Amino acid sequence: MPPLKIGIVGAGSVSQRGILPHLSLPDVSDKVVIHAVCDPAPGRAEAAAAKYNVPTFYTDYATFLAESDVDMITLATPIGMHYQQGKAAILAGKHVHFNKSMTTTAAEASELIDLAAARGLKLVASPGEMNRPHNQAIKQMLADGVIGDLCWAVCGASFGRYHENEIYRTGNDPLTNVDPSWYYRKPGGGPLYDMTVYALHGLTGILGPAKRVTAMSGVRLPFREFKGEMVPCDADDNTLILIDFGNNVFAMAYGTPAGSVSEGFSGSYFGTKGQIVGLKLNGQPFDYPRSDEADRHPHGRWAGNQWILPHVSEHHREIDEHHVFADIMQLVDWVRDGTPAVGTAEHARHVIEIIEAGLRAAESGQTQHLHTSF
Ligand SMILES: NC(=O)c1ccc[n+]([C@@H]2O[C@H](COP(=O)([O-])OP(=O)(O)OC[C@H]3O[C@@H](n4cnc5c(N)ncnc54)[C@H](O)[C@@H]3O)[C@@H](O)[C@H]2O)c1
């Protein structure tokens, strides 16, 4: 089977830091090759294509879909565009990898899942957090009763500066003047769809689908500074969501501008006989497959966890955004040899429903029942 042709839609920060360099390495070229880059920002697609030897580039998405002859795409555009762009790609017969979050509503995700299924197309939605061996180990420990009866969990993400300082945003040429301000605006802006989404994929991957949510949420910082300008922000940046998993097991997920009570994007789990906090069981690091390899990373085990994701061979270690690469390769494998992906669109839809319902609960003051599963 010849390599799949992938089109990269959006040549901004994640594409330049991760997707283009990973997929340009020769060790994947028997499976997938970058055939096209599409980005409407003046000069960006052309410059990215030249830098990474990509044969074609486009500045218009509809033209790209009609003319580029790619088998699959990765959507690396602002989150609020994913639904429309994903739909157009599916209608054009392409398999789609969605960078997180897949969509901003569960209804949009359902529509895309149904459309793809009807056409025999495959969707993978980042973040594939259950590809991480430590998350699988935590799931197993909870099932084995290692910390007794689980009572509650907490997970989330907080940020001070928010994407403003990434190196592809601070320059003046087409590749380095990428504007981050969509991250502060609706639809799709704010930390929930961008960062808490990792924590929620881990939490629900470990505990299973949730039943209902309630929340408090708002905009704590109405302006953010980028290149000396004050950018207005209307996407909620300060949110606490309470989640009911049934059987009186509860969790809290947060997306805030400051303060973190969990490690990385990982959760803390509290049971009647002990606790799992980050990568420690009752205060001691626990083992999981290849944790010894992760320990060899010069910055420690959390950083080393990027090295032990599927497909991250030695050549890929020094390139950023390992998990995005691993998720794209899940789609490649699924299309090529039928290996099902861990990062399913159904899981992503459930996480999106938690976020969407949390925002609705905060606005209405009403607890929201969840309807999706995975
Ligand atoms: N930046 C990160 O650290 C990071 C990491 C992992 C995943 N992601 C995800 O990747 C996606 C992109 O994030 P980013 O930080 O790279 O954003 P970005 O703003 O840096 O880049 C987005 C790019 O999309 C382009 N674009 C806008 N409209 C377009 C259109 N109609 N067709 C094609 N391209 C279009 C923009 O010109 C820009 O170059 C998001 O889903 C984000 O959550 C980002």
The ligand as an SDF file (V2000), in Angstrom:
LIG
                    3D

 44 48  0  0  0  0  0  0  0  0999 V2000
   -0.3090   25.7280   20.3490 N   0  0  0  0  0  0  0  0  0  0  0  0
   -0.2780   24.6140   21.0510 C   0  0  0  0  0  0  0  0  0  0  0  0
    0.4730   24.5130   22.0150 O   0  0  0  0  0  0  0  0  0  0  0  0
   -1.1430   23.4430   20.6860 C   0  0  0  0  0  0  0  0  0  0  0  0
   -0.7610   22.1750   21.1360 C   0  0  0  0  0  0  0  0  0  0  0  0
   -1.5440   21.0640   20.8170 C   0  0  0  0  0  0  0  0  0  0  0  0
   -2.6990   21.2500   20.0790 C   0  0  0  0  0  0  0  0  0  0  0  0
   -3.0760   22.5080   19.6800 N   0  0  0  0  0  0  0  0  0  0  0  0
   -4.3200   22.6310   18.9290 C   0  0  0  0  0  0  0  0  0  0  0  0
   -3.9850   22.8580   17.5690 O   0  0  0  0  0  0  0  0  0  0  0  0
   -4.9660   23.6900   16.9470 C   0  0  0  0  0  0  0  0  0  0  0  0
   -4.2730   24.9170   16.3940 C   0  0  0  0  0  0  0  0  0  0  0  0
   -3.6390   25.5880   17.4660 O   0  0  0  0  0  0  0  0  0  0  0  0
   -2.4110   26.5700   17.1950 P   0  0  0  0  0  0  0  0  0  0  0  0
   -1.9170   26.9870   18.5220 O   0  0  0  0  0  0  0  0  0  0  0  0
   -1.4900   25.9750   16.2220 O   0  0  0  0  0  0  0  0  0  0  0  0
   -3.1810   27.7980   16.5310 O   0  0  0  0  0  0  0  0  0  0  0  0
   -2.4940   28.9920   15.7180 P   0  0  0  0  0  0  0  0  0  0  0  0
   -3.3590   30.1760   15.8970 O   0  0  0  0  0  0  0  0  0  0  0  0
   -1.0620   29.0610   16.0750 O   0  0  0  0  0  0  0  0  0  0  0  0
   -2.5770   28.4950   14.2030 O   0  0  0  0  0  0  0  0  0  0  0  0
   -3.7960   28.3620   13.5430 C   0  0  0  0  0  0  0  0  0  0  0  0
   -3.5350   28.5230   12.0590 C   0  0  0  0  0  0  0  0  0  0  0  0
   -4.7610   28.2900   11.3770 O   0  0  0  0  0  0  0  0  0  0  0  0
   -4.7810   29.1770   10.2780 C   0  0  0  0  0  0  0  0  0  0  0  0
   -6.1310   29.3120    9.7540 N   0  0  0  0  0  0  0  0  0  0  0  0
   -7.0870   30.1980   10.0710 C   0  0  0  0  0  0  0  0  0  0  0  0
   -8.1660   30.0170    9.2940 N   0  0  0  0  0  0  0  0  0  0  0  0
   -7.8740   29.0000    8.4470 C   0  0  0  0  0  0  0  0  0  0  0  0
   -8.5860   28.3530    7.3860 C   0  0  0  0  0  0  0  0  0  0  0  0
   -9.8210   28.7250    7.0520 N   0  0  0  0  0  0  0  0  0  0  0  0
   -7.9830   27.3450    6.7240 N   0  0  0  0  0  0  0  0  0  0  0  0
   -6.7200   26.9550    7.0530 C   0  0  0  0  0  0  0  0  0  0  0  0
   -6.0050   27.5430    8.0400 N   0  0  0  0  0  0  0  0  0  0  0  0
   -6.5800   28.5380    8.7440 C   0  0  0  0  0  0  0  0  0  0  0  0
   -4.2120   30.4640   10.8540 C   0  0  0  0  0  0  0  0  0  0  0  0
   -3.7790   31.3640    9.8310 O   0  0  0  0  0  0  0  0  0  0  0  0
   -3.0560   29.9290   11.6730 C   0  0  0  0  0  0  0  0  0  0  0  0
   -1.8710   29.8430   10.9200 O   0  0  0  0  0  0  0  0  0  0  0  0
   -5.9960   23.9700   18.0250 C   0  0  0  0  0  0  0  0  0  0  0  0
   -6.9900   23.0000   17.9500 O   0  0  0  0  0  0  0  0  0  0  0  0
   -5.2070   23.8000   19.3120 C   0  0  0  0  0  0  0  0  0  0  0  0
   -6.0230   23.4810   20.4190 O   0  0  0  0  0  0  0  0  0  0  0  0
   -2.2970   23.5980   19.9520 C   0  0  0  0  0  0  0  0  0  0  0  0
  1  2  1  0
  2  3  2  0
  2  4  1  0
  4  5  1  0
  4 44  2  0
  5  6  2  0
  6  7  1  0
  7  8  2  0
  8  9  1  0
  8 44  1  0
  9 10  1  0
  9 42  1  0
 10 11  1  0
 11 12  1  0
 11 40  1  0
 12 13  1  0
 13 14  1  0
 14 15  2  0
 14 16  1  0
 14 17  1  0
 17 18  1  0
 18 19  2  0
 18 20  1  0
 18 21  1  0
 21 22  1  0
 22 23  1  0
 23 24  1  0
 23 38  1  0
 24 25  1  0
 25 26  1  0
 25 36  1  0
 26 27  1  0
 26 35  1  0
 27 28  2  0
 28 29  1  0
 29 30  1  0
 29 35  2  0
 30 31  1  0
 30 32  2  0
 32 33  1  0
 33 34  2  0
 34 35  1  0
 36 37  1  0
 36 38  1  0
 38 39  1  0
 40 41  1  0
 40 42  1  0
 42 43  1  0
M  CHG  2   8   1  16  -1
M  END
$$$$
